[in-house]
Amino acid sequence: MEAVNPTLLNLIIFVLAIYVGFHVVWNVTPALHTPLMAVTNAISAIIIVGAMLAAGLTEGGLARSMGVFAVALAAVNVFGGFLVTRRMLEMFKKKEKKNTKGGQA
């Protein structure tokens, strides 16, 4: 009996991760989106540190360029996440009432 091909096993894990991630994200209530984004940004920041370490410790040119590319993508994810979080927090601010001339509301 042959063992399962590692590529097939990795593909199955990847598809299951997509399925679980989709259902977890889409079932979050709107009130929890901002804290979820903050945690995701923190995880992405940790990924940047790990990608920098991995890219710095590699010996091959292709591996190093892939590591730099991973750092760049994770950085875009972090900065974009902070921008989205800021926009979401602005939605919760109370709007100021405009004062009209002549005392009419």
DSSP file (Angstrom, degrees, kcal/mol; ACC not computed):
  #  RESIDUE AA STRUCTURE BP1 BP2  ACC     N-H-->O    O-->H-N    N-H-->O    O-->H-N    TCO  KAPPA ALPHA  PHI   PSI    X-CA   Y-CA   Z-CA
    1    1 A M              0   0    0      0, 0.0     2,-0.2     0, 0.0     0, 0.0   0.000 360.0 360.0 360.0 126.2    0.0    0.0    0.0
    2    2 A E        -     0   0    0      1,-0.1     2,-0.1     3,-0.0     3,-0.1  -0.496 360.0-113.2 -84.2 151.2    1.5    3.3   -1.1
    3    3 A A        -     0   0    0     -2,-0.2     2,-0.2     1,-0.1    -1,-0.1  -0.392  42.9 -89.4 -75.7 160.0    1.5    6.4    1.1
    4    4 A V        -     0   0    0      1,-0.1    -1,-0.1    -2,-0.1     5,-0.0  -0.489  47.9-101.8 -72.4 138.9   -0.6    9.4    0.1
    5    5 A N     >  -     0   0    0     -2,-0.2     4,-2.1     1,-0.1     3,-0.2  -0.409  25.1-136.9 -59.8 128.8    1.2   11.9   -2.2
    6    6 A P  H  > S+     0   0    0      0, 0.0     4,-2.5     0, 0.0     5,-0.2   0.833 103.1  56.2 -61.0 -32.3    2.4   14.9   -0.1
    7    7 A T  H  > S+     0   0    0      2,-0.2     4,-2.2     1,-0.2     5,-0.1   0.918 108.2  47.0 -65.1 -42.5    1.3   17.3   -2.8
    8    8 A L  H  > S+     0   0    0     -3,-0.2     4,-2.3     2,-0.2    -1,-0.2   0.900 111.7  51.0 -65.0 -40.8   -2.2   15.9   -2.7
    9    9 A L  H  X S+     0   0    0     -4,-2.1     4,-2.1     2,-0.2    -2,-0.2   0.910 110.8  48.3 -62.9 -42.8   -2.3   16.1    1.1
   10   10 A N  H  X S+     0   0    0     -4,-2.5     4,-2.3     1,-0.2    -2,-0.2   0.877 110.5  51.9 -65.0 -37.5   -1.2   19.7    1.1
   11   11 A L  H  X S+     0   0    0     -4,-2.2     4,-2.4     2,-0.2    -2,-0.2   0.902 108.9  50.2 -65.3 -41.2   -3.8   20.5   -1.5
   12   12 A I  H  X S+     0   0    0     -4,-2.3     4,-2.3     2,-0.2    -2,-0.2   0.913 111.5  48.3 -63.2 -42.8   -6.5   18.9    0.6
   13   13 A I  H  X S+     0   0    0     -4,-2.1     4,-2.3     2,-0.2    -2,-0.2   0.901 111.1  51.3 -64.0 -40.6   -5.4   20.9    3.7
   14   14 A F  H  X S+     0   0    0     -4,-2.3     4,-2.1     2,-0.2    -2,-0.2   0.922 110.7  47.2 -63.1 -44.8   -5.3   24.1    1.6
   15   15 A V  H  X S+     0   0    0     -4,-2.4     4,-2.2     1,-0.2    -2,-0.2   0.901 112.6  49.4 -65.3 -41.0   -8.9   23.6    0.3
   16   16 A L  H  X S+     0   0    0     -4,-2.3     4,-2.8     2,-0.2     5,-0.2   0.885 109.1  52.7 -65.0 -37.8  -10.2   22.8    3.8
   17   17 A A  H  X S+     0   0    0     -4,-2.3     4,-2.6     2,-0.2    -2,-0.2   0.893 109.5  49.1 -64.8 -39.3   -8.5   25.9    5.2
   18   18 A I  H  X S+     0   0    0     -4,-2.1     4,-2.5     2,-0.2    -2,-0.2   0.931 112.5  48.1 -63.3 -45.1  -10.2   28.0    2.5
   19   19 A Y  H  X S+     0   0    0     -4,-2.2     4,-2.0     2,-0.2    -2,-0.2   0.938 115.6  42.6 -62.0 -48.9  -13.6   26.4    3.3
   20   20 A V  H  X S+     0   0    0     -4,-2.8     4,-2.4     1,-0.2    -1,-0.2   0.920 114.5  51.2 -65.8 -43.1  -13.2   26.9    7.1
   21   21 A G  H  X S+     0   0    0     -4,-2.6     4,-2.5    -5,-0.2     5,-0.2   0.898 108.3  52.4 -61.1 -41.1  -11.8   30.5    6.7
   22   22 A F  H  X S+     0   0    0     -4,-2.5     4,-2.3     1,-0.2    -1,-0.2   0.937 112.8  43.6 -60.0 -47.7  -14.7   31.4    4.4
   23   23 A H  H  X S+     0   0    0     -4,-2.0     4,-1.0     1,-0.2    -1,-0.2   0.849 113.6  51.0 -70.2 -33.5  -17.3   30.3    6.9
   24   24 A V  H  < S+     0   0    0     -4,-2.4     3,-0.3    -5,-0.2    -2,-0.2   0.937 114.3  42.9 -67.6 -45.6  -15.5   31.8    9.9
   25   25 A V  H >< S+     0   0    0     -4,-2.5     3,-1.2     1,-0.2    -2,-0.2   0.914 114.4  48.5 -69.6 -42.7  -15.2   35.2    8.3
   26   26 A W  H 3< S+     0   0    0     -4,-2.3    -1,-0.2     1,-0.3    -2,-0.2   0.660 107.9  55.7 -76.0 -14.1  -18.7   35.4    6.8
   27   27 A N  T 3< S+     0   0    0     -4,-1.0     2,-0.4    -3,-0.3    -1,-0.3   0.306  80.1 112.3 -98.6   9.5  -20.4   34.4   10.1
   28   28 A V  S <  S-     0   0    0     -3,-1.2     5,-0.1    -4,-0.1    -3,-0.0  -0.664  72.2-119.6 -81.0 133.9  -18.8   37.2   12.1
   29   29 A T    >   -     0   0    0     -2,-0.4     3,-1.8     1,-0.1     4,-0.4  -0.396  24.5-112.9 -69.1 151.7  -21.3   39.8   13.4
   30   30 A P  G >  S+     0   0    0      0, 0.0     3,-1.1     0, 0.0     4,-0.4   0.791 114.1  63.3 -57.9 -29.0  -20.6   43.4   12.1
   31   31 A A  G 3  S+     0   0    0      1,-0.2     3,-0.2     2,-0.1    -2,-0.0   0.744 103.5  49.1 -68.7 -20.8  -19.8   44.5   15.7
   32   32 A L  G <> S+     0   0    0     -3,-1.8     4,-1.9     1,-0.2    -1,-0.2   0.428  83.8  90.8 -98.4   1.3  -16.8   42.2   15.8
   33   33 A H  H <> S+     0   0    0     -3,-1.1     4,-2.4    -4,-0.4     5,-0.2   0.907  85.2  51.6 -64.8 -41.3  -15.2   43.1   12.4
   34   34 A T  H  > S+     0   0    0     -4,-0.4     4,-2.0     2,-0.2    -1,-0.2   0.943 112.4  43.6 -65.2 -48.6  -13.0   45.9   13.9
   35   35 A P  H  > S+     0   0    0      0, 0.0     4,-2.1     0, 0.0    -1,-0.2   0.880 113.3  53.6 -63.2 -33.5  -11.5   43.7   16.6
   36   36 A L  H  X S+     0   0    0     -4,-1.9     4,-2.2     1,-0.2    -2,-0.2   0.902 108.2  49.4 -65.5 -40.0  -11.0   40.9   14.1
   37   37 A M  H  X S+     0   0    0     -4,-2.4     4,-2.4     2,-0.2    -1,-0.2   0.889 108.9  53.2 -64.4 -39.1   -9.2   43.2   11.8
   38   38 A A  H  X S+     0   0    0     -4,-2.0     4,-1.8     2,-0.2    -2,-0.2   0.912 110.8  46.0 -63.7 -42.2   -6.9   44.4   14.6
   39   39 A V  H  X S+     0   0    0     -4,-2.1     4,-2.3     2,-0.2    -1,-0.2   0.896 111.2  52.8 -66.8 -39.6   -6.0   40.8   15.5
   40   40 A T  H  X S+     0   0    0     -4,-2.2     4,-2.3     1,-0.2    -2,-0.2   0.888 107.7  51.6 -63.4 -38.8   -5.4   40.0   11.8
   41   41 A N  H  X S+     0   0    0     -4,-2.4     4,-2.0     2,-0.2    -1,-0.2   0.893 109.1  50.5 -64.6 -39.1   -3.1   43.0   11.5
   42   42 A A  H  X S+     0   0    0     -4,-1.8     4,-1.7     2,-0.2    -2,-0.2   0.909 110.8  48.6 -65.5 -41.2   -1.1   41.7   14.5
   43   43 A I  H  X S+     0   0    0     -4,-2.3     4,-2.0     1,-0.2    -2,-0.2   0.901 110.5  51.4 -64.9 -40.2   -0.8   38.3   13.0
   44   44 A S  H  X S+     0   0    0     -4,-2.3     4,-1.9     1,-0.2    -1,-0.2   0.860 106.2  54.9 -65.8 -34.3    0.3   39.7    9.7
   45   45 A A  H  X S+     0   0    0     -4,-2.0     4,-1.6     2,-0.2    -1,-0.2   0.892 107.9  49.1 -65.0 -38.4    3.0   41.8   11.5
   46   46 A I  H  X S+     0   0    0     -4,-1.7     4,-2.2     1,-0.2    -2,-0.2   0.877 108.0  54.7 -66.3 -36.8    4.3   38.6   13.1
   47   47 A I  H  X S+     0   0    0     -4,-2.0     4,-2.7     1,-0.2    -2,-0.2   0.871 103.8  55.6 -64.2 -36.5    4.3   37.0    9.6
   48   48 A I  H  X S+     0   0    0     -4,-1.9     4,-2.4     2,-0.2    -1,-0.2   0.929 107.7  48.3 -61.3 -44.9    6.5   39.9    8.3
   49   49 A V  H  X S+     0   0    0     -4,-1.6     4,-2.2     1,-0.2    -2,-0.2   0.930 113.4  47.2 -62.1 -44.9    9.1   39.2   11.0
   50   50 A G  H  X S+     0   0    0     -4,-2.2     4,-2.5     1,-0.2    -1,-0.2   0.891 111.7  50.4 -63.7 -39.6    9.1   35.5   10.2
   51   51 A A  H  X S+     0   0    0     -4,-2.7     4,-2.6     2,-0.2    -1,-0.2   0.872 109.4  51.3 -67.4 -36.5    9.4   36.2    6.4
   52   52 A M  H  X S+     0   0    0     -4,-2.4     4,-2.2     2,-0.2    -2,-0.2   0.913 111.6  47.3 -66.0 -41.2   12.3   38.6    7.0
   53   53 A L  H  X S+     0   0    0     -4,-2.2     4,-1.5     2,-0.2    -2,-0.2   0.927 114.1  46.9 -63.8 -44.1   14.1   35.9    9.1
   54   54 A A  H  X S+     0   0    0     -4,-2.5     4,-0.6     1,-0.2    -2,-0.2   0.896 113.5  48.0 -65.6 -40.0   13.4   33.3    6.5
   55   55 A A  H  < S+     0   0    0     -4,-2.6     3,-0.5     1,-0.2    -1,-0.2   0.866 112.2  49.8 -69.3 -35.1   14.5   35.5    3.6
   56   56 A G  H  < S+     0   0    0     -4,-2.2    -1,-0.2     1,-0.2    -2,-0.2   0.766 110.4  49.4 -74.7 -24.9   17.7   36.5    5.4
   57   57 A L  H  < S+     0   0    0     -4,-1.5    -1,-0.2    -5,-0.2    -2,-0.2   0.502  89.0 101.2 -94.0  -4.3   18.7   33.0    6.3
   58   58 A T     <  -     0   0    0     -4,-0.6    -3,-0.0    -3,-0.5    -4,-0.0  -0.420  53.9-159.3 -81.0 158.1   18.3   31.5    2.8
   59   59 A E        +     0   0    0     -2,-0.1     2,-0.2     5,-0.0    -1,-0.1   0.683  64.1  82.1-107.5 -25.5   21.3   30.9    0.5
   60   60 A G  S  > S-     0   0    0      1,-0.1     4,-1.8     4,-0.0     5,-0.1  -0.499  73.1-133.2 -86.0 152.6   19.7   30.7   -3.0
   61   61 A G  H  > S+     0   0    0      2,-0.2     4,-2.3     1,-0.2     5,-0.2   0.886 106.4  49.6 -69.3 -40.4   18.8   33.7   -5.0
   62   62 A L  H  > S+     0   0    0      2,-0.2     4,-2.3     1,-0.2     5,-0.2   0.922 111.4  48.9 -65.8 -43.6   15.3   32.5   -5.9
   63   63 A A  H  > S+     0   0    0      1,-0.2     4,-2.0     2,-0.2    -1,-0.2   0.899 111.9  49.4 -63.9 -39.6   14.5   31.7   -2.3
   64   64 A R  H  X S+     0   0    0     -4,-1.8     4,-2.3     2,-0.2    -1,-0.2   0.912 111.2  48.6 -66.4 -41.9   15.7   35.1   -1.2
   65   65 A S  H  X S+     0   0    0     -4,-2.3     4,-2.2     1,-0.2    -2,-0.2   0.879 110.7  51.0 -67.3 -35.8   13.6   36.9   -3.8
   66   66 A M  H  X S+     0   0    0     -4,-2.3     4,-2.2     2,-0.2    -1,-0.2   0.882 109.7  51.4 -66.4 -36.7   10.5   34.9   -2.8
   67   67 A G  H  X S+     0   0    0     -4,-2.0     4,-2.2     2,-0.2    -2,-0.2   0.906 109.8  48.4 -64.9 -42.1   11.2   35.9    0.8
   68   68 A V  H  X S+     0   0    0     -4,-2.3     4,-2.3     2,-0.2    -2,-0.2   0.895 111.1  51.2 -64.4 -39.5   11.4   39.5   -0.1
   69   69 A F  H  X S+     0   0    0     -4,-2.2     4,-2.4     2,-0.2    -2,-0.2   0.892 109.0  50.9 -63.9 -40.0    8.2   39.2   -2.1
   70   70 A A  H  X S+     0   0    0     -4,-2.2     4,-2.3     2,-0.2    -2,-0.2   0.891 109.6  50.4 -64.5 -39.7    6.5   37.6    0.9
   71   71 A V  H  X S+     0   0    0     -4,-2.2     4,-2.2     2,-0.2    -2,-0.2   0.918 110.7  49.6 -63.4 -43.2    7.6   40.5    3.1
   72   72 A A  H  X S+     0   0    0     -4,-2.3     4,-2.2     2,-0.2    -2,-0.2   0.922 111.8  47.4 -63.4 -44.4    6.2   43.0    0.6
   73   73 A L  H  X S+     0   0    0     -4,-2.4     4,-2.1     1,-0.2    -1,-0.2   0.910 112.6  48.8 -64.5 -41.6    2.8   41.2    0.3
   74   74 A A  H  X S+     0   0    0     -4,-2.3     4,-2.3     2,-0.2    -1,-0.2   0.876 110.0  52.5 -66.0 -36.1    2.5   40.9    4.1
   75   75 A A  H  X S+     0   0    0     -4,-2.2     4,-2.6     2,-0.2     5,-0.3   0.911 108.6  49.7 -65.6 -42.0    3.4   44.6    4.5
   76   76 A V  H  X S+     0   0    0     -4,-2.2     4,-2.5     1,-0.2     5,-0.2   0.906 110.5  51.6 -60.9 -40.7    0.7   45.6    2.0
   77   77 A N  H  X S+     0   0    0     -4,-2.1     4,-2.1     2,-0.2    -2,-0.2   0.910 111.4  46.6 -62.7 -43.5   -1.7   43.4    4.0
   78   78 A V  H  X S+     0   0    0     -4,-2.3     4,-2.2     2,-0.2    -2,-0.2   0.953 115.4  43.8 -65.6 -50.3   -0.8   45.2    7.3
   79   79 A F  H  X S+     0   0    0     -4,-2.6     4,-1.9     1,-0.2    -2,-0.2   0.897 115.1  48.9 -65.9 -39.2   -1.0   48.7    5.9
   80   80 A G  H  X S+     0   0    0     -4,-2.5     4,-2.3    -5,-0.3    -1,-0.2   0.885 109.9  53.1 -64.8 -37.4   -4.2   48.0    4.1
   81   81 A G  H  X S+     0   0    0     -4,-2.1     4,-2.5    -5,-0.2    -2,-0.2   0.891 107.8  50.2 -64.2 -39.7   -5.7   46.4    7.2
   82   82 A F  H  X S+     0   0    0     -4,-2.2     4,-2.3     2,-0.2    -1,-0.2   0.886 110.4  50.2 -66.4 -37.3   -4.9   49.5    9.2
   83   83 A L  H  X S+     0   0    0     -4,-1.9     4,-2.1     2,-0.2    -2,-0.2   0.921 112.3  46.6 -65.1 -43.3   -6.5   51.8    6.6
   84   84 A V  H  X S+     0   0    0     -4,-2.3     4,-2.3     2,-0.2    -2,-0.2   0.908 111.8  51.4 -65.2 -41.4   -9.7   49.6    6.6
   85   85 A T  H  X S+     0   0    0     -4,-2.5     4,-2.4     1,-0.2    -2,-0.2   0.910 109.2  50.6 -62.5 -42.0   -9.8   49.5   10.4
   86   86 A R  H  X S+     0   0    0     -4,-2.3     4,-1.9     1,-0.2    -1,-0.2   0.917 110.7  48.7 -62.3 -42.5   -9.5   53.3   10.6
   87   87 A R  H  X S+     0   0    0     -4,-2.1     4,-0.9     1,-0.2    -1,-0.2   0.886 111.4  50.2 -64.5 -37.7  -12.4   53.7    8.1
   88   88 A M  H >X S+     0   0    0     -4,-2.3     4,-0.6     1,-0.2     3,-0.5   0.893 109.1  50.9 -68.4 -38.5  -14.5   51.3   10.1
   89   89 A L  H >< S+     0   0    0     -4,-2.4     3,-1.0     1,-0.2     4,-0.4   0.848 103.8  59.0 -67.5 -32.5  -13.8   53.1   13.4
   90   90 A E  H >< S+     0   0    0     -4,-1.9     3,-0.9     1,-0.2    -1,-0.2   0.781  96.2  63.4 -65.4 -25.5  -14.8   56.4   11.7
   91   91 A M  H << S+     0   0    0     -4,-0.9    -1,-0.2    -3,-0.5    -2,-0.2   0.773  99.9  53.5 -68.7 -24.4  -18.2   54.9   11.0
   92   92 A F  T << S+     0   0    0     -3,-1.0    -1,-0.2    -4,-0.6    -2,-0.2   0.530  84.7 106.1 -89.3  -5.9  -18.9   54.6   14.7
   93   93 A K  S <  S-     0   0    0     -3,-0.9     2,-0.2    -4,-0.4    -3,-0.0  -0.461  78.8-110.0 -73.1 145.7  -18.1   58.3   15.5
   94   94 A K        -     0   0    0     -2,-0.1     2,-0.3     1,-0.1    -1,-0.1  -0.552  31.2-124.1 -75.7 139.2  -21.1   60.5   16.3
   95   95 A K        -     0   0    0     -2,-0.2     2,-0.2     1,-0.1    -1,-0.1  -0.641  22.0-121.5 -85.4 139.5  -21.9   63.0   13.7
   96   96 A E        -     0   0    0     -2,-0.3     2,-0.3     1,-0.1    -1,-0.1  -0.576  25.3-119.0 -80.3 141.4  -22.0   66.7   14.7
   97   97 A K        -     0   0    0     -2,-0.2     2,-0.4     1,-0.1    -1,-0.1  -0.591  26.2-123.0 -78.9 140.2  -25.3   68.5   14.1
   98   98 A K        -     0   0    0     -2,-0.3     2,-0.5     7,-0.1    -1,-0.1  -0.680  17.8-133.7 -84.8 134.8  -25.0   71.5   11.7
   99   99 A N        -     0   0    0     -2,-0.4     2,-0.3     4,-0.0     6,-0.1  -0.767  21.5-150.9 -87.4 127.2  -26.2   74.8   13.1
  100  100 A T    >   -     0   0    0     -2,-0.5     3,-0.9     4,-0.3     2,-0.2  -0.684  19.6-106.4 -98.2 153.4  -28.5   76.7   10.7
  101  101 A K  G >  S+     0   0    0     -2,-0.3     3,-0.6     1,-0.2    -1,-0.1  -0.494 100.4  32.2 -75.5 145.5  -28.8   80.4   10.5
  102  102 A G  G 3  S-     0   0    0      1,-0.2    -1,-0.2    -2,-0.2     3,-0.1   0.459 118.4 -87.4  88.8   1.5  -32.0   82.0   11.8
  103  103 A G  G <  S+     0   0    0     -3,-0.9     2,-0.4     1,-0.3    -1,-0.2   0.564  86.2 136.0  76.8   9.0  -32.5   79.5   14.6
  104  104 A Q    <         0   0    0     -3,-0.6    -4,-0.3     1,-0.1    -1,-0.3  -0.711 360.0 360.0 -90.7 140.1  -34.4   77.0   12.4
  105  105 A A              0   0    0     -2,-0.4    -1,-0.1    -3,-0.1    -7,-0.1   0.449 360.0 360.0-101.1 360.0  -33.6   73.4   12.7
